[in-house]
Amino acid sequence: MSQLVNIHKPSQRLPLVSLVLLMWLLSACSSRPKIPTPEEQTEKLAAAMEKGGYAPALGLPIDSGRDVWTHDGNDLEVVMTAPAAPGNYPLIIYLPSLGEDANAGRLWRETWARAGYAVFSMQPLAIGQALKELGPERGAGRGEGGWWGASRDDDEQDASTDEQAGKHGTAAGGKRSRTERNSELRYLGHEYFAADALKKRMEQLFWAYRQLKVRAGLGAPLYAAADFSKVILAGYDLGAQTVTAVLGENFMVSLPNNSELQPMAAIVLSPSIDLAEGNVRSRFQKLNLPMLVITGSEDNDPYAISSASVRAAVWEFAPAGGKYLLLLTGNVHPLLGGADSGGGVSLGGEGDSGAGRDHSGIGGSGRLSEYTNQYGGGGGGGGGRHGNNYGGARGGKGGDRKNGDLGYKQVAAVNSATTAFLDMVVKNDEFAKFWMDDKANKWLDRAGSLKIR
């Protein structure tokens, strides 16, 4: 009997707490959504488009090329994408955001090129590499979302790691916590969004535009496809700030201008509205051109400069006429960068309701109250921290948790709205106008809404 007792003594059993923890970990791992393959994402995006999205008449094969130009000691990366067939195509100039290279916005740029547009993307190398100095964030490897979509558990683990690192006088593997990285992101963001940096970007844009015309005039491949009588400006985040400045946004400082660059329309994705600049109601009065503004109910940047509740101000306070606002549901700031088909954006964050949280760092400011009610959603708007699985938004009560394909629908919405807007304004396409005015909202459904002024 003594031998039997020794065989089954408690010290050799799996402790109950360990068993429970193991079962919880297995459950968590099995429930974590898997990122679909590129082929699956392409199929889902195509399916979303086929159910009522805007499909242009053209579906052209395209070519693309990259180069680096040097201006005033600064290297500018440029990417030209255009239909492979010879011809002249309306020119779209696309400006990426902070930390993105000139290949950013691939989904949008390639969609436009296939629809019959030449797309020129430009980014100073210093801006494209600006975030590399931050290094990786702790937890970015654990969750699929990186610093866009880590969960509350990541925050708590980071805090615990910080405490241990402090005790041992180390830097916890050389990786920054979310708190440290967010602080540096905000510092860098305010540096690059400042008026002096904006002036420099505008001068670089004007110079690059002149170089583009020279190369096109010499018949250089791809560049020669650009039709300079029909120019459209497009930009995301930091790039959107440059676009609205070129259009005439009043930043209360003297900004450069260029009579050669005369756009006929603009597309701004996640426009930057810095309330510290003041003058919100009157600074967009010179933005008379047709314009499509794209943002979301939880479109909060990581720099704490702008927030979802005020981004639509550029649409609201610009002169009426040809102004469109695509307002998507939920946290769409990373999605609007155009790097993902809708299947891998904002994974994680399932456990964090986000209620009352100020994601942007200024979302709780009293100065935002008049815009929060009008546009809906801001920093603590009651949805999930970074949306539901696959980039979809969770509304106030858990919302779209069942709709795992919402991210694809929203990418399809950006592709559809931007292409329809371009065809309507540039090519005077009657069907494109009909889709924008009468078909878009029914198709968008829970993915968002399209408003017109």
VOGU-3710 file (C-alpha; in Angstrom, 3 decimals, decimal comma):
1> msqlvnihkp> 0,000/0,000/0,000  2,828/2,352/0,773  4,086/1,965/-2,795  0,620/2,797/-4,188  0,479/5,901/-2,047  3,876/6,994/-3,312  2,812/6,508/-6,937  -0,228/8,785/-6,507  1,155/11,340/-4,103  0,106/14,963/-4,928
11> sqrlplvslv> 3,611/16,156/-5,798  3,505/14,045/-8,974  0,069/15,233/-10,137  -0,502/18,149/-12,490  -1,643/20,977/-10,200  -5,247/21,994/-10,790  -4,321/25,626/-11,422  -1,791/24,549/-14,082  -4,394/22,338/-15,745  -6,889/25,195/-15,856
21> llmwllsacs> -4,241/27,554/-17,264  -3,257/25,027/-19,922  -6,872/24,555/-20,988  -7,341/28,343/-21,175  -4,232/28,769/-23,314  -5,307/25,997/-25,684  -8,743/27,566/-25,976  -7,295/31,024/-26,622  -4,928/29,719/-29,299  -7,668/27,767/-31,055
31> srpkiptpee> -10,068/30,739/-31,005  -7,588/33,265/-32,386  -8,592/33,937/-35,992  -6,165/32,944/-38,684  -5,145/35,457/-41,306  -6,499/34,236/-44,651  -4,092/33,441/-47,451  -3,582/36,062/-50,192  -5,685/33,934/-52,528  -8,539/33,766/-50,013
41> qteklaaame> -8,353/37,494/-49,430  -8,484/38,193/-53,168  -11,551/35,981/-53,513  -13,357/37,638/-50,616  -12,551/41,110/-51,901  -13,813/40,167/-55,363  -16,988/38,745/-53,838  -17,618/42,007/-51,969  -17,170/43,986/-55,190  -19,495/41,729/-57,176
51> kggyapalgl> -22,422/42,347/-54,837  -22,874/45,962/-55,892  -19,516/47,721/-55,834  -18,479/50,070/-58,608  -16,569/48,270/-61,344  -15,041/50,501/-64,020  -15,448/49,555/-67,650  -11,694/49,049/-67,984  -9,639/46,305/-66,382  -6,282/47,002/-67,924
61> pidsgrdvwt> -2,976/45,185/-67,383  -0,495/47,507/-65,684  3,236/48,114/-65,371  5,144/49,736/-62,524  8,632/51,125/-61,992  10,614/52,616/-59,101  13,321/55,268/-59,052  15,125/57,555/-56,606  15,564/61,227/-57,443  17,762/63,644/-55,535
71> hdgndlevvm> 16,699/67,212/-54,802  18,579/69,672/-52,620  20,461/66,870/-50,885  17,307/64,817/-50,229  16,536/61,464/-51,827  12,960/61,142/-53,101  11,632/57,674/-53,848  9,143/57,617/-56,723  6,957/54,845/-58,118  5,082/55,145/-61,407
81> tapaapgnyp> 2,209/52,753/-62,152  0,260/52,951/-65,394  -1,647/50,829/-67,914  0,709/48,721/-70,011  -1,007/49,744/-73,243  0,485/52,881/-74,850  -1,562/56,026/-74,429  -2,157/59,117/-72,323  -3,962/58,605/-69,052  -5,193/61,096/-66,422
91> liiylpslge> -2,483/61,530/-63,788  -3,037/60,793/-60,100  -0,317/61,964/-57,710  -0,443/59,843/-54,538  1,308/60,922/-51,315  1,793/58,269/-48,566  1,917/58,768/-44,814  4,699/58,947/-42,251  6,755/55,753/-42,160  5,509/54,527/-45,557
101> danagrlwre> 7,596/54,251/-48,700  6,492/55,193/-52,206  5,093/51,682/-52,734  2,447/52,325/-50,074  -1,232/52,421/-50,970  -0,715/49,586/-53,429  -4,368/48,503/-53,397  -5,622/51,955/-54,332  -2,871/52,763/-56,828  -3,197/49,504/-58,737
111> twaragyavf> -6,990/49,753/-58,778  -6,782/53,241/-60,283  -4,180/52,177/-62,841  -6,315/49,257/-63,990  -9,207/51,696/-64,375  -7,180/53,766/-66,837  -5,132/56,205/-64,771  -1,404/56,851/-64,493  -0,427/56,948/-60,819  2,714/58,692/-59,585
121> smqplaigqa> 3,645/58,078/-55,948  6,385/60,075/-54,218  7,918/59,888/-50,747  11,140/61,384/-49,363  13,261/58,504/-48,081  13,716/60,270/-44,729  9,939/60,309/-44,170  9,526/56,731/-45,320  12,161/55,553/-42,840  11,257/57,920/-40,015
131> lkelgperga> 9,633/55,278/-37,808  12,404/52,704/-38,150  14,373/54,423/-35,425  11,621/53,498/-32,964  12,459/49,827/-33,302  9,972/47,014/-32,690  7,344/47,174/-30,007  7,160/44,461/-27,363  4,129/42,366/-28,138  4,119/43,106/-31,858
141> grgeggwwga> 5,239/39,551/-32,492  2,580/38,056/-30,196  -0,434/39,668/-31,803  -1,207/39,950/-35,471  -1,972/43,634/-35,282  1,422/44,933/-34,124  1,121/48,437/-32,719  -2,191/48,805/-34,541  -3,913/45,886/-32,908  -2,341/44,433/-29,772
151> srdddeqdas> -4,699/43,593/-26,958  -5,077/44,684/-23,372  -3,229/41,521/-22,336  -0,250/42,775/-24,342  -0,391/46,074/-22,446  -0,457/44,288/-19,096  2,383/41,964/-20,088  4,394/44,960/-21,306  3,849/46,675/-17,976  5,029/43,566/-16,124
161> tdeqagkhgt> 8,069/43,310/-18,396  8,834/46,986/-17,817  8,821/46,390/-14,080  11,158/43,420/-14,341  13,435/45,282/-16,743  13,634/48,186/-14,332  14,659/45,887/-11,486  17,493/44,473/-13,530  18,489/47,737/-15,215  17,870/46,336/-18,701
171> aaggkrsrte> 15,861/47,425/-21,706  13,760/44,238/-21,894  15,349/42,776/-25,004  15,861/46,120/-26,677  12,159/46,488/-27,502  10,026/49,419/-26,394  6,780/49,062/-24,509  3,614/50,458/-26,039  3,763/53,415/-23,661  7,326/54,261/-24,681
181> rnselrylgh> 6,670/53,785/-28,373  3,443/55,797/-28,348  5,243/58,647/-26,645  7,921/58,680/-29,344  5,318/58,321/-32,095  3,583/61,423/-30,815  6,833/63,344/-30,691  7,744/62,352/-34,252  4,226/62,974/-35,478  4,163/66,534/-34,202
191> eyfaadalkk> 7,568/67,108/-35,786  6,542/65,895/-39,247  3,070/67,461/-39,230  4,487/70,881/-38,272  4,292/73,809/-40,717  8,030/73,828/-41,490  7,955/70,143/-42,453  4,821/70,751/-44,520  6,550/73,550/-46,445  9,456/71,262/-47,276
201> rmeqlfwayr> 7,164/68,470/-48,495  5,262/70,899/-50,710  8,480/72,185/-52,273  9,616/68,597/-52,891  6,267/67,783/-54,489  6,433/70,780/-56,835  9,994/69,914/-57,837  9,093/66,247/-58,438  6,112/67,312/-60,549  8,385/69,386/-62,786
211> qlkvraglga> 10,801/66,451/-63,101  7,938/64,162/-63,986  6,897/66,505/-66,805  10,473/66,631/-68,115  10,754/62,832/-68,186  7,350/62,487/-69,791  8,368/65,025/-72,448  11,461/62,950/-73,225  9,274/59,887/-73,739  10,573/57,992/-70,712
221> plyaaadfsk> 8,719/54,671/-70,229  5,685/54,884/-67,921  6,179/58,622/-67,292  5,123/59,331/-70,884  1,702/57,840/-70,082  0,748/60,837/-67,910  -1,828/63,329/-69,187  -0,905/66,589/-67,429  -4,125/68,299/-68,485  -6,005/66,067/-66,035
231> vilagydlga> -4,252/65,888/-62,647  -5,749/64,585/-59,418  -4,078/64,781/-56,012  -4,523/61,957/-53,504  -2,969/61,421/-50,099  -3,251/59,414/-46,898  -2,721/60,866/-43,402  0,494/62,925/-43,667  0,077/62,874/-47,435  -3,504/64,115/-47,039
241> qtvtavlgen> -2,190/67,115/-45,098  0,035/67,976/-48,063  -2,887/67,612/-50,480  -5,201/69,970/-48,583  -2,355/72,474/-48,211  -1,806/72,478/-51,982  -5,558/72,977/-52,470  -5,450/76,066/-50,268  -6,095/75,065/-46,656  -5,235/78,029/-44,434
251> fmvslpnnse> -2,554/77,027/-41,920  -2,063/80,655/-40,789  1,477/80,566/-42,224  2,928/81,363/-45,623  3,136/78,198/-47,734  4,779/77,718/-51,145  2,671/77,466/-54,281  3,199/76,382/-57,854  1,211/77,595/-60,847  2,241/74,544/-62,881
261> lqpmaaivls> 0,453/72,070/-60,641  -3,249/72,692/-61,187  -5,251/69,688/-59,958  -8,848/69,237/-61,040  -9,923/67,148/-58,010  -8,608/65,541/-54,835  -8,970/62,390/-52,741  -7,975/62,591/-49,078  -7,843/59,466/-46,951  -7,854/60,053/-43,203
271> psidlaegnv> -7,239/63,820/-43,461  -5,260/65,413/-40,656  -7,155/68,079/-38,693  -4,992/69,565/-35,962  -7,231/71,533/-33,615  -4,191/73,301/-32,205  -4,031/75,202/-35,492  -7,445/76,729/-34,704  -9,626/78,346/-37,364  -11,398/75,024/-38,091
281> rsrfqklnlp> -14,581/76,550/-39,490  -12,901/78,903/-41,937  -9,578/77,405/-42,960  -11,053/75,207/-45,721  -12,834/77,993/-47,600  -10,457/77,841/-50,583  -11,014/74,131/-51,166  -13,384/74,643/-54,094  -12,408/71,643/-56,214  -14,383/68,381/-56,271
291> mlvitgsedn> -13,127/66,294/-53,365  -13,688/62,856/-51,879  -12,916/62,598/-48,158  -12,582/59,114/-46,658  -12,487/58,495/-42,927  -14,160/56,343/-40,274  -16,087/56,535/-37,028  -12,929/55,452/-35,164  -10,237/56,823/-37,470  -7,628/57,705/-34,843
301> dpyaissasv> -3,974/58,172/-35,723  -1,105/57,046/-33,448  0,350/60,552/-33,232  -2,426/62,130/-31,138  -2,721/64,959/-33,650  -6,125/64,282/-35,141  -9,082/62,169/-34,086  -12,052/60,538/-35,746  -14,528/63,103/-34,512  -12,943/65,993/-36,453
311> raavwefapa> -11,561/64,479/-39,661  -14,809/65,104/-41,533  -14,450/68,841/-40,878  -12,584/69,237/-44,169  -15,735/67,969/-45,919  -18,173/69,837/-43,696  -16,583/73,278/-43,897  -15,225/73,322/-47,460  -17,514/75,115/-49,932  -20,388/72,884/-51,041
321> ggkylllltg> -20,453/71,410/-54,520  -18,808/68,172/-55,601  -17,878/67,235/-52,017  -18,241/63,571/-51,060  -17,640/61,937/-47,679  -17,168/58,178/-47,373  -17,601/57,516/-43,662  -16,711/53,918/-42,822  -17,663/52,067/-39,648  -15,132/51,507/-36,892
331> nvhpllggad> -11,356/51,773/-36,653  -10,214/52,091/-40,267  -7,043/54,172/-39,950  -4,633/51,303/-40,808  -7,018/49,980/-43,463  -7,010/53,333/-45,288  -3,274/52,910/-45,910  -4,206/50,486/-48,690  -1,753/47,758/-47,769  -4,231/44,999/-46,878
341> sgggvslgge> -7,128/43,444/-48,787  -9,268/43,463/-45,658  -8,281/40,131/-44,158  -5,429/41,042/-41,838  -6,138/44,530/-40,500  -6,689/45,121/-36,789  -6,666/41,562/-35,566  -6,589/41,279/-31,822  -8,062/43,565/-29,186  -11,084/41,290/-28,672
351> gdsgagrdhs> -11,136/41,701/-24,958  -10,992/45,464/-24,743  -14,262/47,331/-24,999  -12,550/50,668/-25,242  -15,464/52,432/-23,584  -14,516/55,880/-22,438  -10,966/55,480/-23,666  -9,241/58,349/-25,411  -7,378/56,543/-28,189  -5,972/59,638/-29,810
361> giggsgrlse> -4,725/61,461/-26,755  -6,963/64,469/-27,470  -10,298/62,756/-27,996  -11,537/63,772/-24,572  -10,935/67,462/-25,140  -13,905/69,733/-24,665  -13,008/71,450/-27,931  -14,133/68,305/-29,747  -17,604/68,100/-28,249  -19,349/70,018/-31,027
371> ytnqyggggg> -17,872/67,665/-33,633  -18,286/64,415/-31,682  -22,072/64,606/-31,727  -22,150/65,584/-35,372  -19,834/62,984/-36,836  -20,225/60,201/-34,313  -17,464/58,267/-32,650  -14,221/59,680/-31,421  -11,523/58,394/-29,244  -13,719/56,553/-26,773
381> ggggrhgnny> -16,687/55,868/-28,949  -17,755/52,602/-27,344  -16,585/50,237/-30,085  -13,848/47,678/-29,689  -10,335/48,885/-29,218  -9,281/48,224/-32,773  -12,325/46,649/-34,365  -13,396/43,049/-34,761  -11,803/40,155/-36,569  -10,459/40,943/-40,024
391> ggarggkggd> -10,660/44,673/-39,714  -14,399/44,970/-39,189  -15,775/47,426/-36,666  -17,617/46,535/-33,510  -20,378/48,946/-32,781  -21,449/50,103/-29,357  -22,686/46,689/-28,150  -20,229/44,303/-29,697  -21,701/44,993/-33,089  -20,351/43,214/-36,129
401> rkngdlgykq> -18,620/40,327/-34,427  -20,528/37,910/-36,672  -19,533/39,678/-39,874  -15,938/38,606/-40,401  -15,935/39,921/-43,967  -16,607/43,562/-43,114  -12,944/44,469/-43,672  -13,159/43,234/-47,257  -16,352/45,198/-47,788  -14,639/48,370/-46,558
411> vaavnsatta> -11,619/47,897/-48,824  -14,060/47,304/-51,675  -15,849/50,498/-50,608  -12,664/52,566/-50,894  -11,837/51,021/-54,264  -15,379/51,601/-55,519  -15,876/55,131/-54,207  -12,483/56,423/-55,324  -12,743/54,930/-58,815  -16,335/56,069/-59,292
421> fldmvvknde> -15,376/59,557/-58,105  -12,461/59,669/-60,546  -14,546/58,422/-63,484  -17,333/60,865/-62,634  -15,097/63,942/-62,305  -12,372/63,208/-64,842  -14,201/61,192/-67,498  -17,739/62,568/-67,004  -18,992/59,010/-66,683  -22,775/59,032/-66,174
431> fakfwmddka> -22,914/55,580/-64,621  -20,202/56,530/-62,107  -22,286/59,521/-61,000  -25,397/57,351/-60,796  -23,528/54,846/-58,592  -22,227/57,576/-56,274  -25,580/59,335/-55,964  -28,027/56,420/-55,925  -26,374/53,024/-55,516  -23,515/53,418/-53,059
441> nkwldragsl> -25,373/53,687/-49,765  -27,593/50,674/-50,325  -24,545/48,560/-51,153  -22,438/49,920/-48,276  -25,050/48,929/-45,691  -23,276/48,424/-42,334  -19,826/49,088/-43,802  -20,416/52,841/-43,832  -22,220/55,628/-45,659  -21,601/58,094/-48,475
451> kir> -22,637/61,730/-47,986  -22,770/64,507/-50,563  -22,602/68,309/-50,353
//
